[in-house]
Every structure is written in structure tokens, then in C-alpha cells.
């Protein structure tokens, strides 16, 4: 796969998702409860688009990661990519936990279980590690890999009613938090790994066909068609399956079907950005999409007060009126992006520290042997 087959639209999708996340977190944290009116069309529209952010992140992560693995395997270079993928997954886990650290609390001897709460970074990190495992098992069987990813995605979504209210009180909280929200976890590996699996499935389609004539038009039409079907007809389809099979799970899934409909939103988003891809190459939007990890870390520190406990939310929590919240969100997005572009080297800095540490440990281990 040559450079010509680079999927530029992916960076634009990531940029859209990270900007939606920035304004979403800012407004959700600071908007006064008085204005959270579900009968208000503008608030509902904002809330709907905010709900697309996380599904987009998970799907795009699976797509990018699996696509790079497939390209590397085609060149016979997948071992370094597998190592890099596992390293990336572990790094996201480590950063996810570190953002929950409150240094002042720890220094004063106060440790709470907030540190073990699972958020988006840990779930994406674990998803990448799971995708590496699936790649290793199925890399010699390309179509089987596609089929397994698709089935896993469907199973994660359809079985959601079975683990929706899961409470794992007998399992250590550190592990249980990946499966249950009872201890405050924002995300859990199920159902969210389903989006990563569907993203990886889409990557296999791109990998096989992206070089073909008319592929782009075909996949754009497919994105829009399947997207519309999932948004408007996936519940109907699940009820039809229940009618045919009498499997209660299909009915339960149809009655609370946000997972498939949100996947439809993501596919529509892919369709829009892939259509506009030629306008997005080398654009500021694409550059923002390359800085998502830095932007995520910076926004967490500024808004939620990672490490110190002093963030914007501490001082202005749920106190702003809509015009101030909107202006603040725009300013917040600009400030975070400026810091990410000009002052922060989060990715390179953290990677270098960890690489040097692991190299020293390897040398030490070999020395002992």
C-alpha cells in the first residue's frame, strides 16, 4: 500500500470528534442546570451531536489501527507494528490512569478510588491490545478476520441488555471497573469495543478495495445508505429478527437501541468527510486530527484539574448562562489547540521517556542474564 492510499479523511473525522468533545465537556461541565431543557430544540440538537463523539472515537481508532496492521503485514513488517500497537495500548492505559491522579491529595495521605475509574483512554488502549490479539490469530485468514470483527461488533451491541446493569462486587475494583459503571466508570470495554471492532472491519474493506476504480463513490454511497438504515430501521430489523427467532435478546436490544443508531451516525460522518477529502488534505482540520492525544490530555488538565485538583470546573461548575458557555467553549477549543500545536509535545515527550525506560530495563535484564 503506497502513500497514495493514505486515508486523509480519517484525520478530519478525528478533528471533528475531538472538537466536539472539547465543547461538549466544557458546556456539560459549566452550563447551569436551569438551561438543560429537553424541550428546547437547540439543547436537544447539541445533546444529540455530543452523543456522536465517543462512538466516532472508538470506531476511528479501530479503523486506523487495524488498517496500519494490515498494511504492515502486507509488507512483511507487522512485528514492529504489533509491538508498537501493544506499546500504544499500554501508553493509553497509563495516561488514562495518570489523569486521575491528584498529587496534593496523595501527598497528604488521602487516596480515593476515583483513580481506578475507567475513561475513554483506558477503553481505547485495551481495545487496541485486543485488536492486536485478533490480528495475530487471524492475519493469515483475511476474510475470516473481517467476519470475526463484524460478528464481535454485532455481539457486543446485541448483548448489551445482558450486562447493562452488571455489578461485579466480588471482583477487585481495578478489574471490575472495565465491565461495570457501578463504581463511577465513564466507559466500559463492553459495549465500546464493539465500535472498535466495526472500525477494524471497515479497515479490512478499505485495505482490500481502496486502490480500485470507483471504490470511493461506492463506499461513500454505502456509508450513507447503511448509516440511514442503522439510524432509522435498526430497531425495526431487530424486532423482525425477534419475530423470526423468538430470541428475547433481539427484542430487548431493539427497545433500547442506541448502539446501532449511533454507529449509523458515525457512518454518515465518514460519508461526509470522505466526500470532502480532497479539500481536507494538509488543512488545519487534518492537523488537529493528528494531535488528538495531546489535545485530550491538555483539556483534561485545564477543565478537570488533573494532578492538582484545580481546573475550570472546580470554580465555575454548572454556573454559566448559554451565551457565556458558548463563547467560553469556543475560546476553550482555541486555547487547547494552540497549546497542543505550539507548546505541548505530549506524544513525543511521553514516548521518549517510556522508550528510554524500557531500553534501560531491557539492558539491565540482559546484564543480569
C-alpha positions as CSV (number, residue, x, y, z in Angstrom):
1,X,0.0,0.0,0.0
2,X,1.6,3.3,-1.1
3,X,1.3,6.7,0.3
4,X,-1.4,7.4,-2.3
5,X,-3.7,5.1,-0.3
6,X,-3.4,7.2,2.9
7,X,-6.8,7.8,4.2
8,X,-6.7,11.6,4.7
9,X,-10.4,11.8,5.7
10,X,-9.6,10.0,8.9
11,X,-7.7,12.9,10.4
12,X,-10.6,15.2,9.6
13,X,-13.0,12.8,11.4
14,X,-10.7,12.7,14.4
15,X,-10.5,16.5,14.4
16,X,-14.3,16.8,14.3
17,X,-14.6,14.3,17.2
18,X,-12.0,16.0,19.4
19,X,-13.5,19.5,18.8
20,X,-17.0,18.1,19.6
21,X,-15.5,16.6,22.7
22,X,-13.9,19.8,23.8
23,X,-17.0,21.9,23.5
24,X,-19.2,19.1,24.8
25,X,-17.2,18.6,28.0
26,X,-16.9,22.4,28.6
27,X,-20.6,23.1,28.2
28,X,-21.7,20.0,30.0
29,X,-19.5,20.8,33.0
30,X,-20.3,24.5,33.2
31,X,-23.8,25.2,31.8
32,X,-26.4,26.0,34.6
33,X,-28.9,23.2,35.1
34,X,-31.7,25.7,34.5
35,X,-30.9,25.7,30.8
36,X,-30.7,21.9,30.4
37,X,-34.2,21.8,28.9
38,X,-35.0,18.8,26.9
39,X,-38.0,20.5,25.3
40,X,-35.6,23.1,23.8
41,X,-34.7,22.2,20.2
42,X,-31.2,23.8,20.3
43,X,-30.3,22.0,23.5
44,X,-31.6,18.7,22.1
45,X,-29.6,19.2,18.9
46,X,-26.4,19.9,20.9
47,X,-27.0,16.9,23.1
48,X,-27.5,14.6,20.0
49,X,-24.3,15.7,18.3
50,X,-22.4,15.4,21.6
51,X,-23.5,11.8,21.7
52,X,-21.8,11.0,18.4
53,X,-18.3,11.9,19.8
54,X,-17.4,8.7,21.7
55,X,-18.7,6.3,19.1
56,X,-16.7,8.2,16.5
57,X,-13.5,8.0,18.5
58,X,-13.8,4.3,19.1
59,X,-14.7,3.5,15.5
60,X,-12.0,5.6,14.0
61,X,-9.4,4.2,16.4
62,X,-10.2,0.6,15.3
63,X,-10.2,1.7,11.7
64,X,-6.8,3.4,11.8
65,X,-5.1,0.8,13.9
66,X,-6.3,-2.3,12.0
67,X,-5.5,-0.6,8.7
68,X,-1.9,0.1,9.7
69,X,-1.6,-3.5,10.9
70,X,-2.9,-4.8,7.6
71,X,-0.5,-2.6,5.6
72,X,2.4,-3.6,7.7
73,X,1.5,-7.3,7.3
74,X,1.3,-7.0,3.5
75,X,4.8,-5.6,3.5
76,X,6.0,-8.4,5.9
77,X,6.7,-5.8,8.6
78,X,3.9,-6.4,11.1
79,X,6.1,-7.5,14.0
80,X,7.3,-3.9,14.7
81,X,3.8,-2.7,14.2
82,X,2.4,-5.2,16.6
83,X,5.0,-4.1,19.2
84,X,4.2,-0.5,18.6
85,X,0.4,-1.3,18.9
86,X,0.8,-3.0,22.2
87,X,3.0,-0.2,23.4
88,X,0.4,2.4,22.3
89,X,-2.3,0.5,24.0
90,X,-0.4,0.3,27.3
91,X,0.6,4.0,27.0
92,X,-3.1,5.0,26.6
93,X,-3.9,2.9,29.7
94,X,-1.1,4.6,31.7
95,X,-2.1,8.1,30.6
96,X,-5.8,7.4,31.3
97,X,-5.0,6.4,34.9
98,X,-2.4,9.2,35.4
99,X,-5.1,11.9,34.5
100,X,-7.0,10.8,37.6
101,X,-4.0,11.4,39.9
102,X,-4.4,14.3,42.5
103,X,-0.8,14.9,43.7
104,X,-1.8,17.1,46.6
105,X,-4.3,14.5,47.9
106,X,-1.7,11.8,47.6
107,X,1.0,13.8,49.4
108,X,-1.4,14.4,52.3
109,X,-2.0,10.7,52.5
110,X,-5.5,10.8,51.0
111,X,-6.1,8.2,48.3
112,X,-9.6,7.5,46.9
113,X,-10.9,5.0,44.4
114,X,-11.5,7.7,41.8
115,X,-8.1,6.7,40.5
116,X,-9.5,3.4,39.3
117,X,-12.4,4.9,37.3
118,X,-12.2,3.9,33.7
119,X,-12.5,6.5,31.0
120,X,-12.2,6.7,27.2
121,X,-8.3,6.3,27.0
122,X,-8.2,3.1,29.0
123,X,-11.0,1.6,26.9
124,X,-9.4,2.6,23.6
125,X,-6.0,1.3,24.9
126,X,-7.5,-2.1,25.9
127,X,-9.4,-2.2,22.5
128,X,-6.1,-1.7,20.6
129,X,-4.5,-4.6,22.6
130,X,-7.5,-6.8,21.8
131,X,-7.3,-5.9,18.1
132,X,-3.6,-6.9,18.1
133,X,-4.5,-10.3,19.6
134,X,-7.2,-10.8,16.9
135,X,-4.7,-9.7,14.2
136,X,-2.1,-12.3,15.4
137,X,-4.7,-15.1,15.4
138,X,-6.4,-14.3,12.0
139,X,-3.7,-12.4,10.0
140,X,-3.2,-15.3,7.6
141,X,-7.0,-15.6,7.0
142,X,-8.1,-12.1,5.8
143,X,-11.8,-12.8,5.1
144,X,-12.1,-14.7,8.4
145,X,-10.6,-11.7,10.2
146,X,-13.3,-9.5,8.6
147,X,-16.1,-11.9,9.5
148,X,-14.9,-12.3,13.2
149,X,-14.6,-8.5,13.6
150,X,-18.2,-8.0,12.2
151,X,-19.6,-10.7,14.4
152,X,-17.8,-9.4,17.5
153,X,-19.3,-5.9,16.9
154,X,-22.8,-7.3,16.5
155,X,-22.5,-9.5,19.6
156,X,-21.2,-6.5,21.7
157,X,-24.2,-4.4,20.7
158,X,-27.0,-7.0,20.7
159,X,-26.0,-8.5,24.1
160,X,-25.9,-5.0,25.8
161,X,-29.1,-5.7,27.8
162,X,-27.3,-8.7,29.5
163,X,-24.5,-6.6,31.0
164,X,-26.2,-3.1,31.2
165,X,-26.7,-3.2,34.9
166,X,-23.8,-5.6,35.7
167,X,-22.4,-5.3,39.3
168,X,-19.2,-7.2,39.9
169,X,-18.9,-6.8,43.7
170,X,-16.8,-9.9,44.2
171,X,-14.1,-8.9,41.7
172,X,-11.3,-6.4,42.6
173,X,-12.5,-2.9,41.6
174,X,-9.4,-2.3,39.4
175,X,-10.7,-5.1,37.1
176,X,-14.4,-4.8,37.7
177,X,-14.4,-1.1,36.5
178,X,-13.7,-2.3,32.9
179,X,-17.1,-4.1,32.9
180,X,-19.4,-2.1,35.3
181,X,-20.3,1.5,35.8
182,X,-21.4,1.0,39.5
183,X,-18.1,2.4,40.8
184,X,-18.2,5.5,38.6
185,X,-16.5,4.4,35.3
186,X,-17.5,6.6,32.4
187,X,-16.8,3.9,29.8
188,X,-16.6,0.1,29.9
189,X,-15.0,-2.2,27.5
190,X,-18.4,-3.6,26.6
191,X,-20.2,-2.3,24.5
192,X,-17.5,0.2,23.4
193,X,-15.1,-2.4,22.0
194,X,-17.9,-3.1,19.5
195,X,-17.3,0.2,17.8
196,X,-13.6,-0.5,17.6
197,X,-14.4,-3.9,16.1
198,X,-16.7,-2.3,13.5
199,X,-14.0,0.2,12.7
200,X,-11.4,-2.6,12.2
201,X,-13.9,-4.4,10.0
202,X,-14.3,-1.2,7.8
203,X,-10.5,-1.1,7.6
204,X,-10.4,-4.5,6.0
205,X,-12.8,-3.3,3.3
206,X,-10.6,-0.3,2.6
207,X,-7.4,-2.3,2.6
208,X,-8.8,-4.8,0.0
209,X,-10.5,-2.3,-2.3
210,X,-9.2,1.3,-1.8
211,X,-7.0,1.0,-4.9
212,X,-9.9,0.1,-7.2
213,X,-11.6,2.4,-9.6
214,X,-14.9,3.8,-8.4
215,X,-14.3,2.4,-4.9
216,X,-14.6,5.9,-3.3
217,X,-18.0,6.5,-4.8
218,X,-19.2,3.0,-3.8
219,X,-18.0,3.3,-0.2
220,X,-19.5,6.8,0.2
221,X,-22.9,5.6,-1.0
222,X,-22.5,2.6,1.3
223,X,-21.7,4.8,4.3
224,X,-24.8,6.9,3.7
225,X,-27.1,4.0,2.9
226,X,-26.1,1.8,5.8
227,X,-25.9,4.9,8.1
228,X,-29.5,5.8,7.3
229,X,-30.6,2.2,7.7
230,X,-29.0,1.9,11.2
231,X,-30.4,5.3,12.4
232,X,-34.0,4.7,11.2
233,X,-34.5,1.0,10.8
234,X,-32.1,-1.0,13.0
235,X,-34.7,-1.3,15.8
236,X,-37.3,-2.5,13.2
237,X,-34.8,-5.0,11.9
238,X,-34.0,-6.3,15.5
239,X,-37.8,-6.7,16.1
240,X,-38.1,-8.6,12.8
241,X,-35.3,-11.0,14.0
242,X,-37.1,-11.4,17.2
243,X,-40.3,-12.3,15.3
244,X,-38.4,-14.9,13.3
245,X,-36.3,-16.4,16.0
246,X,-38.3,-15.6,19.2
247,X,-34.9,-14.8,20.9
248,X,-35.8,-12.4,23.6
249,X,-32.5,-10.6,23.4
250,X,-33.3,-9.1,20.0
251,X,-36.5,-7.5,21.4
252,X,-34.6,-6.2,24.5
253,X,-31.9,-4.7,22.3
254,X,-34.5,-3.1,19.9
255,X,-36.2,-1.4,22.8
256,X,-33.1,0.4,23.9
257,X,-31.2,0.6,20.7
258,X,-28.6,3.5,20.9
259,X,-25.6,1.5,19.8
260,X,-26.6,0.6,16.3
261,X,-28.2,4.0,15.7
262,X,-25.0,5.8,16.9
263,X,-23.0,3.6,14.6
264,X,-25.3,4.9,11.8
265,X,-24.3,8.5,12.9
266,X,-20.6,7.6,12.6
267,X,-21.0,6.1,9.2
268,X,-22.9,9.2,8.0
269,X,-20.0,11.3,9.4
270,X,-17.5,9.1,7.5
271,X,-19.5,9.6,4.3
272,X,-19.5,13.4,4.7
273,X,-15.7,13.6,5.4
274,X,-14.7,11.1,2.8
275,X,-16.8,13.0,0.2
276,X,-14.9,16.2,1.2
277,X,-11.5,14.5,1.5
278,X,-9.7,16.4,-1.3
279,X,-10.5,19.7,0.4
280,X,-9.1,18.5,3.7
281,X,-5.6,17.3,2.8
282,X,-3.0,19.4,4.6
283,X,-5.7,21.6,6.1
284,X,-5.8,22.9,9.7
285,X,-8.6,20.4,10.4
286,X,-6.4,17.4,9.4
287,X,-3.5,18.8,11.5
288,X,-5.9,19.0,14.6
289,X,-6.8,15.3,13.9
290,X,-3.1,14.4,14.2
291,X,-2.9,15.9,17.7
292,X,-5.9,14.2,19.4
293,X,-3.9,12.7,22.3
294,X,-2.2,16.0,23.2
295,X,-5.5,17.8,23.0
296,X,-7.3,15.3,25.1
297,X,-4.6,15.4,27.9
298,X,-4.4,19.3,27.8
299,X,-8.2,19.6,28.0
300,X,-8.4,17.2,30.9
301,X,-5.8,19.1,32.9
302,X,-7.4,22.5,32.2
303,X,-11.0,21.6,32.7
304,X,-11.0,18.8,35.3
305,X,-7.8,19.8,37.2
306,X,-5.7,16.6,36.6
307,X,-2.7,16.3,39.0
308,X,-3.6,19.4,41.1
309,X,-7.4,19.2,41.5
310,X,-7.7,22.8,40.3
311,X,-9.4,23.0,37.0
312,X,-12.0,25.3,35.4
313,X,-14.8,23.0,36.6
314,X,-13.9,23.5,40.2
315,X,-14.5,27.2,40.0
316,X,-17.4,27.5,37.5
317,X,-19.2,24.2,37.8
318,X,-22.8,24.4,36.3
319,X,-22.9,28.2,36.7
320,X,-22.8,29.7,33.2
321,X,-25.7,31.0,31.1
322,X,-25.8,29.8,27.4
323,X,-24.2,32.8,25.7
324,X,-21.3,32.7,28.1
325,X,-21.0,28.9,27.9
326,X,-20.9,29.0,24.1
327,X,-18.3,31.8,24.0
328,X,-16.3,30.0,26.6
329,X,-16.4,26.7,24.7
330,X,-15.1,28.4,21.5
331,X,-12.3,30.1,23.4
332,X,-11.5,26.8,25.2
333,X,-11.2,25.0,21.9
334,X,-8.9,27.6,20.5
335,X,-6.7,27.8,23.6
336,X,-6.3,24.0,23.9
337,X,-5.5,23.6,20.2
338,X,-2.9,26.5,20.4
339,X,-1.2,24.8,23.4
340,X,-1.2,21.5,21.5
341,X,0.3,22.9,18.4
342,X,2.9,25.3,19.9
343,X,3.8,24.3,23.4
344,X,2.9,20.7,24.0
345,X,4.9,17.7,22.8
346,X,2.8,15.2,24.8
347,X,3.1,12.3,22.3
348,X,6.8,12.6,21.6
349,X,7.8,13.5,25.2
350,X,5.9,10.6,26.8
351,X,7.0,8.1,24.1
352,X,10.7,9.1,24.6
353,X,10.6,8.8,28.3
354,X,8.9,5.4,28.2
355,X,11.2,4.1,25.4
356,X,14.3,5.1,27.3
357,X,13.0,3.5,30.5
358,X,12.1,0.2,28.7
359,X,15.5,0.2,27.0
360,X,17.3,0.6,30.3
361,X,15.2,-2.2,31.8
362,X,16.0,-4.5,28.9
363,X,19.7,-3.7,29.2
364,X,19.6,-4.3,32.9
365,X,17.7,-7.6,32.4
366,X,20.3,-8.8,29.8
367,X,23.1,-7.8,32.1
368,X,21.7,-9.9,34.8
369,X,21.5,-12.9,32.5
